[in-house]
Amino acid sequence: MKYLNIGVENLPQVADEIIRIGKELPIWTFVGNLGAGKTTLIKILANKLHIQDSISSPTFSYVNEYDGKVFHFDCYRLGSLEEALDFGIEEYLDSGKPCWIEWPQIIEPILPTPYLEINIEHNENISRNIYLKIIK
């Protein structure tokens, strides 16, 4: 597990490290409380990877696709694993395209391993603790 304590101004360097560590892993999960910075980090990652589409949290649609390259999921509103299966999440996960998943807890039983878990903790002083872990 790799641990980083950073301020918002250092997110681009953190994104570089995430890309380096996760480059061979198609599934990246983003774990953290509301307001921790999951979507902000995803926007920076997308920018680093030269994605041109506008990045926004797919809270109501569950999934957005950017530039035909990356799937971005927000599983916060899912009530059950069955709901995820009903919208075809397994097809996305098996597509071979990168899948970035916010609030992955409800779908963890079906996530193919290995995958990169990015855990973000928001500190009182506006800095973040970010933990990177490859789940096998």
Stockholm file with secondary structure:
# STOCKHOLM 1.0

chainA/1-136         MKYLNIGVENLPQVADEIIRIGKELPIWTFVGNLGAGKTTLIKILANKLHIQDSISSPTFSYVNEYDGKVFHFDCYRLGSLEEALDFGIEEYLDSGKPCWIEWPQIIEPILPTPYLEINIEHNENISRNIYLKIIK
#=GR chainA/1-136 SS CEEEEECGGGHHHHHHHHHHHHTTCSEEEEECCTTSSHHHHHHHHHHHTTCCSCCCCCTTTSEEEETTTEEEEECTTCCCHHHHHHTTHHHHHTSSSCEEEESGGGGGGGCCSSEEEEEEEECTTSCEEEEEEEEC
#=GC SS_cons         CEEEEECGGGHHHHHHHHHHHHTTCSEEEEECCTTSSHHHHHHHHHHHTTCCSCCCCCTTTSEEEETTTEEEEECTTCCCHHHHHHTTHHHHHTSSSCEEEESGGGGGGGCCSSEEEEEEEECTTSCEEEEEEEEC
//
